[in-house]
């Protein structure tokens, strides 16, 4: 069966350190992989998208890698700040033509300590 | 207003009530989605509308009835719900060009079924 796995345990790090979150998937061949941020009681907010033929994508303090051989994406936040504390969701875009559906992981909660 | 709006933000209803959730997007998108988010579980896609036509129904019970009168508005009609239907209901929209399927979420409706 198709699965997307994110670490359900919360990740606690000190301010200024790099946070690394993992998204593993099985039985998918996604065309794109996306990362979202969700704050409590709010809808997710899109952060980054990476294509299957891209190894790495950066946006300010964020970096995403995508290894289609390992079926894994890593999401890094450098110089982390308490304001980065949130739940981070990965999502796979299934399908290569026409309508493309999105499947989400359950998310990993990040807590950045001051 | 900009982005995706949802009303009401909170709803408490009995199992015999009938209520409706409303979603409106001001982004010019042509796809709209309903998701259910329960504690500790991934976002569950419920319904997808492309150009006002329903294109996906993920085995959702008939006590949930979607309606999409135009590409900017989406409703979810609720009747005879069960306590296990209590969750955060999220609406999202996306432009379909390019296949990125980047989702723009509303703030959600927190539903409690007594």
Interface residues (C-beta under 8 A of the other chain):
Chain A: X4 X8 X31 X32 X34 X36 X41 X42 X43 X44 X45 X46 X49 X89 X91 X93 X96 X99 X100 X101 X102 X103 X104 X105 X106 X107
Chain B: X4 X40 X41 X42 X43 X45 X48 X50 X55 X56 X88 X90 X92 X96 X99 X100 X101 X102 X103 X104 X105 X106 X107 X108 X110
